[in-house]
Amino acid sequence: MRRDGSGGAGATTAAVFGEVLRHHREVAGLTQGDLAVKIPCDRSLVARVETGTRVPQRRFVLACDRELGTGEMFAKLWRKIDWYPEVSHPDWFKRRAEMDAQAVAIRTYQGQVIPGLLQTEEYARALFSRSVPGDEKEVEERLRARMSRQQRFLDPDGPLLIAVLDESSIRTMMSDDAVMRNQCAHLLAMGQRPNVCIQVAPAHDGRIIRPDTSMSLITLPNGEVWVYSESLDNGHFNRDPAVIARHAQTYDVLRADALSARDSAALIRDAMEGYAHDDCMAQEQPQRGQCRRLHRNSPRYPRLRPRKGQ
C-alpha cells in the first residue's frame, strides 16, 4: 500500500519505473546516450533512473514521454509513485521528510540559503558539496533525497507552500553566477504556481523582526500543526499549542512586513539580472562586446526602491 492509502504498490516503485523506461528506450532503438542527448541530460542520469537509484524530475519525465512517443504514460506513472520510500534521507531529517510527504500546508522562513523545497538541483549539489566535501556518493544521496521532497509541490493541486526568504539567501553566492541565475529563475517559476507563494524580507529594512533561525510551520492532514527549526546538526520539532501560537504570530507579522509576492518577484529578477551581468563581465575580453550587446537586448526589470517611509 502507498502512504496515501491507495493500492497498487507493486507497480509503483522506482525500480519498475526504471524498467519501463529501459523497455521503451530499447523499443525506440535508442541507447542511454542517445536518449540523454534528446532530453538533454547526462547519460549517467538516464542510467541511474533506469536502475531505480535516482528520482527523476518532472522535466526529465515529460521529455521521456515526448522523445519516446508514450503520450503521458511516464508523467502519470511518475505522479502515482510514492517516491519517498525509494530514497534515503539523513537520519536526523527523516521525520521532517515524512512530514513533507504528508503535509497539506507548509509556511517556512529561511535566511542565508534557499529553502530545500525551492532549490534547483545544481544549487543543492553545490550546497551539499560544501557540507560533505570529497564524498561524491554522500552528495548524490542527499541530493536525491532533497529533490524527491519537492515533487508533491510541483503539482498544481499540491500542498500549499508559503516561503519568506531573507534577501541574503538570494544574494549569497552558491557555486557561480550560472547556478545563482538559474536558481533565481526557478524561484520566479515556482512563484507562478497556484499553490506556491514566495516573499522576500528585504535587507535594507531593519525594522523587520526576523526569526533567529530557519523555521517551518507544518500542517498535517489531521489538522495537527508542528513547528520545525534547525540547528547545525539537528532538527527540532514542537507541537506545544503555546509554542505554535507564538511562532505563528511571529511568522504572520514577518509576512506582513515582507515585500509582496509581486515586489518580491521584481527583487528576484533584479538579482538574476545582476548574476547575468556579472557572468558576462567575467568573459574573456574578445567576448565583452558581444556580452554588452546581449545585455542591452535583454529585458529590463525595474530596480526596487525602498517603500515610502522606510
VEXDREN-2710 file (C-alpha; in Angstrom, 1 decimal):
% VEXDREN-2710
k/r/px/py/pz
1/MET/0.0/0.0/0.0
2/ARG/1.1/3.5/-0.7
3/ARG/1.4/6.1/2.1
4/ASP/-1.8/7.8/1.0
5/GLY/-3.7/4.6/1.5
6/SER/-4.3/3.8/-2.2
7/GLY/-3.4/0.4/-3.6
8/GLY/-1.1/-0.8/-6.3
9/ALA/2.3/-0.7/-4.6
10/GLY/3.8/-3.4/-6.7
11/ALA/3.7/-1.4/-9.9
12/THR/4.8/1.9/-8.4
13/THR/8.4/1.5/-7.4
14/ALA/11.4/3.4/-8.6
15/ALA/12.9/0.1/-10.0
16/VAL/9.8/-0.7/-12.0
17/PHE/9.7/2.9/-13.4
18/GLY/13.3/2.4/-14.5
19/GLU/12.5/-1.0/-16.1
20/VAL/9.6/0.5/-18.1
21/LEU/11.8/3.4/-19.2
22/ARG/14.5/1.0/-20.3
23/HIS/11.9/-1.1/-22.3
24/HIS/10.5/1.9/-24.2
25/ARG/14.0/3.3/-24.8
26/GLU/15.2/0.0/-26.3
27/VAL/12.0/-0.4/-28.4
28/ALA/12.7/3.1/-29.8
29/GLY/16.2/1.8/-30.8
30/LEU/18.0/4.3/-28.5
31/THR/21.0/3.9/-26.3
32/GLN/21.1/5.7/-22.9
33/GLY/23.4/8.2/-24.5
34/ASP/21.0/8.8/-27.4
35/LEU/18.1/9.5/-25.0
36/ALA/20.4/11.7/-22.9
37/VAL/21.2/13.9/-25.9
38/LYS/17.5/14.2/-26.8
39/ILE/16.3/15.2/-23.3
40/PRO/19.1/16.7/-22.8
41/CYS/20.9/15.5/-19.7
42/ASP/23.9/13.4/-18.7
43/ARG/23.9/9.8/-19.8
44/SER/24.6/8.8/-16.1
45/LEU/21.2/10.3/-15.1
46/VAL/19.4/8.1/-17.6
47/ALA/21.3/5.1/-16.2
48/ARG/20.6/5.9/-12.6
49/VAL/16.8/6.4/-13.3
50/GLU/16.7/3.1/-15.1
51/THR/18.4/1.3/-12.2
52/GLY/15.9/2.9/-9.8
53/THR/18.6/4.7/-7.8
54/ARG/17.7/8.3/-8.9
55/VAL/14.4/10.1/-8.6
56/PRO/13.5/11.6/-12.0
57/GLN/12.4/15.2/-12.1
58/ARG/9.3/16.4/-13.9
59/ARG/11.2/17.9/-16.8
60/PHE/13.0/14.6/-17.4
61/VAL/9.8/12.6/-17.3
62/LEU/8.0/14.9/-19.7
63/ALA/11.0/14.8/-22.1
64/CYS/10.9/10.9/-22.0
65/ASP/7.2/10.9/-22.9
66/ARG/7.9/13.3/-25.8
67/GLU/11.0/11.6/-27.2
68/LEU/9.7/8.0/-26.8
69/GLY/6.2/8.8/-28.1
70/THR/4.5/7.4/-24.9
71/GLY/1.9/10.2/-24.6
72/GLU/1.6/11.0/-20.9
73/MET/2.4/7.5/-19.6
74/PHE/5.6/8.3/-17.8
75/ALA/4.1/11.5/-16.4
76/LYS/1.1/9.7/-15.0
77/LEU/3.2/6.9/-13.5
78/TRP/5.6/9.5/-12.0
79/ARG/2.7/11.2/-10.2
80/LYS/1.4/7.9/-8.8
81/ILE/4.6/6.7/-7.3
82/ASP/5.3/7.2/-3.6
83/TRP/8.9/8.1/-4.2
84/TYR/9.8/8.7/-0.5
85/PRO/10.4/5.1/0.5
86/GLU/12.7/4.7/-2.6
87/VAL/15.2/7.3/-1.4
88/SER/17.4/7.6/1.7
89/HIS/17.3/10.7/3.9
90/PRO/19.8/11.7/6.6
91/ASP/18.6/10.0/9.8
92/TRP/18.1/13.3/11.7
93/PHE/16.0/14.6/8.8
94/LYS/13.7/11.6/8.3
95/ARG/10.9/12.9/10.4
96/ARG/10.8/16.2/8.6
97/ALA/10.9/14.4/5.2
98/GLU/8.0/12.2/6.3
99/MET/6.0/15.3/7.3
100/ASP/6.8/16.9/3.9
101/ALA/5.4/13.8/2.3
102/GLN/2.1/14.2/4.1
103/ALA/1.7/18.0/4.7
104/VAL/-1.2/19.9/3.4
105/ALA/0.5/23.2/4.0
106/ILE/4.0/24.5/4.9
107/ARG/4.8/28.0/5.9
108/THR/8.6/28.5/6.0
109/TYR/11.2/31.2/6.7
110/GLN/14.8/30.8/5.5
111/GLY/17.9/33.0/5.9
112/GLN/21.2/32.7/4.1
113/VAL/20.3/29.8/1.8
114/ILE/17.3/29.0/-0.4
115/PRO/14.8/26.5/1.3
116/GLY/15.3/22.9/0.2
117/LEU/11.8/22.7/-1.3
118/LEU/12.7/25.5/-3.7
119/GLN/16.3/24.6/-4.6
120/THR/17.4/23.7/-8.1
121/GLU/19.5/20.5/-8.4
122/GLU/22.6/22.5/-9.2
123/TYR/22.2/24.8/-6.2
124/ALA/21.5/21.8/-3.9
125/ARG/24.6/19.9/-5.2
126/ALA/26.8/23.0/-4.5
127/LEU/25.4/23.3/-1.0
128/PHE/25.9/19.6/-0.2
129/SER/29.4/19.7/-1.7
130/ARG/30.3/22.2/0.9
131/SER/28.9/20.2/3.8
132/VAL/30.4/16.9/2.8
133/PRO/33.5/17.8/0.6
134/GLY/35.0/15.0/-1.3
135/ASP/32.3/12.5/-0.6
136/GLU/30.5/12.4/-4.0
137/LYS/28.4/9.4/-3.1
138/GLU/27.0/11.1/0.0
139/VAL/26.4/14.3/-2.0
140/GLU/24.4/12.3/-4.6
141/GLU/22.4/10.5/-1.9
142/ARG/21.5/13.7/-0.2
143/LEU/20.7/15.4/-3.5
144/ARG/18.4/12.6/-4.5
145/ALA/16.6/12.8/-1.2
146/ARG/16.1/16.6/-1.4
147/MET/14.8/16.5/-4.9
148/SER/12.3/13.8/-4.0
149/ARG/10.7/16.1/-1.4
150/GLN/9.9/18.7/-4.0
151/GLN/7.7/16.6/-6.2
152/ARG/4.4/16.9/-4.4
153/PHE/4.7/20.7/-4.5
154/LEU/5.2/20.7/-8.3
155/ASP/1.6/19.5/-8.8
156/PRO/-0.9/22.4/-9.4
157/ASP/-3.1/20.6/-6.8
158/GLY/-0.2/20.1/-4.5
159/PRO/0.1/21.3/-0.9
160/LEU/0.3/25.0/-0.1
161/LEU/3.8/26.3/0.2
162/ILE/4.4/29.8/1.6
163/ALA/8.1/30.8/1.8
164/VAL/9.5/34.0/3.2
165/LEU/13.1/34.3/2.1
166/ASP/15.6/36.7/3.7
167/GLU/17.2/38.7/0.9
168/SER/20.6/37.3/1.9
169/SER/19.5/33.9/0.6
170/ILE/19.2/35.3/-2.9
171/ARG/22.3/37.5/-2.7
172/THR/24.7/34.9/-1.2
173/MET/26.7/33.3/-3.9
174/MET/26.4/29.5/-4.2
175/SER/28.9/28.0/-6.6
176/ASP/28.8/30.5/-9.5
177/ASP/26.8/33.1/-11.4
178/ALA/25.1/30.5/-13.6
179/VAL/23.9/28.5/-10.7
180/MET/22.5/31.6/-9.0
181/ARG/20.9/32.8/-12.2
182/ASN/19.1/29.5/-12.7
183/GLN/18.1/29.4/-9.0
184/CYS/16.5/32.8/-9.3
185/ALA/14.7/31.8/-12.5
186/HIS/13.4/28.7/-10.7
187/LEU/12.1/30.8/-7.8
188/LEU/10.2/33.0/-10.3
189/ALA/8.7/29.9/-12.0
190/MET/7.7/28.4/-8.7
191/GLY/6.1/31.6/-7.6
192/GLN/3.8/31.4/-10.5
193/ARG/2.3/28.1/-9.3
194/PRO/-1.2/28.3/-7.8
195/ASN/-0.1/26.5/-4.6
196/VAL/3.1/28.5/-4.0
197/CYS/3.8/32.0/-2.6
198/ILE/7.3/33.4/-2.3
199/GLN/8.0/36.7/-0.5
200/VAL/11.3/38.4/0.4
201/ALA/12.3/40.2/3.5
202/PRO/14.5/43.0/2.1
203/ALA/17.9/43.6/3.7
204/HIS/17.5/47.3/3.9
205/ASP/14.6/47.2/6.2
206/GLY/16.0/46.9/9.7
207/ARG/12.6/47.2/11.3
208/ILE/11.6/43.7/10.1
209/ILE/11.8/41.2/13.0
210/ARG/13.4/38.1/11.6
211/PRO/13.4/34.7/13.4
212/ASP/16.8/33.8/14.8
213/THR/16.9/30.6/12.7
214/SER/15.1/28.9/9.8
215/MET/11.6/27.7/10.8
216/SER/8.7/25.9/9.3
217/LEU/5.1/25.6/10.4
218/ILE/3.8/22.3/9.0
219/THR/0.1/21.4/8.8
220/LEU/-0.7/17.7/8.5
221/PRO/-4.0/16.2/7.1
222/ASN/-5.5/15.7/10.5
223/GLY/-5.1/19.4/11.2
224/GLU/-2.2/18.9/13.6
225/VAL/0.5/21.7/13.3
226/TRP/4.1/21.3/14.1
227/VAL/6.9/23.9/14.3
228/TYR/10.2/22.8/12.9
229/SER/13.6/24.5/13.2
230/GLU/17.2/23.5/12.5
231/SER/20.5/23.9/14.4
232/LEU/23.8/23.0/12.9
233/ASP/23.4/19.2/13.2
234/ASN/19.8/18.6/14.3
235/GLY/16.2/19.2/13.5
236/HIS/13.9/20.4/16.3
237/PHE/10.1/19.7/16.5
238/ASN/7.5/21.1/18.8
239/ARG/3.7/20.9/18.8
240/ASP/3.0/22.7/22.1
241/PRO/0.0/24.9/21.4
242/ALA/1.5/27.9/23.1
243/VAL/4.8/27.5/21.1
244/ILE/2.9/27.1/17.9
245/ALA/0.8/30.2/18.6
246/ARG/3.9/32.3/19.4
247/HIS/5.7/31.2/16.2
248/ALA/2.6/31.5/14.1
249/GLN/2.2/35.1/15.2
250/THR/5.9/35.9/14.5
251/TYR/5.5/34.4/11.1
252/ASP/2.3/36.3/10.2
253/VAL/4.0/39.6/11.2
254/LEU/7.0/38.7/9.2
255/ARG/4.9/38.0/6.1
256/ALA/3.0/41.3/6.6
257/ASP/6.3/43.3/6.7
258/ALA/8.0/41.4/3.9
259/LEU/7.6/42.5/0.2
260/SER/4.5/41.4/-1.6
261/ALA/4.8/38.5/-3.9
262/ARG/4.9/40.8/-6.9
263/ASP/7.6/43.1/-5.4
264/SER/9.5/40.0/-4.3
265/ALA/9.5/38.7/-7.9
266/ALA/10.9/42.1/-9.0
267/LEU/13.7/41.8/-6.5
268/ILE/14.5/38.3/-7.6
269/ARG/14.5/39.4/-11.2
270/ASP/16.9/42.2/-10.3
271/ALA/19.2/39.7/-8.6
272/MET/19.0/37.4/-11.6
273/GLU/19.9/40.2/-13.9
274/GLY/22.9/41.0/-11.7
275/TYR/24.2/37.5/-11.9
276/ALA/23.8/37.5/-15.7
277/HIS/25.7/40.8/-15.9
278/ASP/28.5/39.5/-13.5
279/ASP/28.8/36.4/-15.6
280/CYS/29.0/38.4/-18.8
281/MET/31.7/40.7/-17.3
282/ALA/33.8/37.6/-16.4
283/GLN/34.1/36.5/-20.0
284/GLU/37.3/37.0/-21.9
285/GLN/38.0/40.4/-23.5
286/PRO/37.1/39.4/-27.1
287/GLN/33.7/38.4/-25.9
288/ARG/32.9/41.5/-24.0
289/GLY/31.4/43.4/-26.9
290/GLN/29.0/40.5/-27.5
291/CYS/28.1/40.4/-23.9
292/ARG/27.2/44.1/-23.9
293/ARG/25.0/43.6/-26.9
294/LEU/23.3/40.7/-25.2
295/HIS/22.8/42.8/-22.1
296/ARG/21.3/45.7/-24.0
297/ASN/18.9/43.4/-25.8
298/SER/17.8/41.5/-22.6
299/PRO/14.5/42.5/-20.8
300/ARG/15.0/45.3/-18.3
301/TYR/13.4/44.9/-14.9
302/PRO/12.7/47.9/-12.6
303/ARG/15.0/48.1/-9.6
304/LEU/13.2/48.1/-6.4
305/ARG/13.4/51.3/-4.3
306/PRO/12.6/51.5/-0.6
307/ARG/8.9/51.9/0.1
308/LYS/7.8/55.3/1.4
309/GLY/8.6/55.7/5.0
310/GLN/11.3/53.0/5.0
END
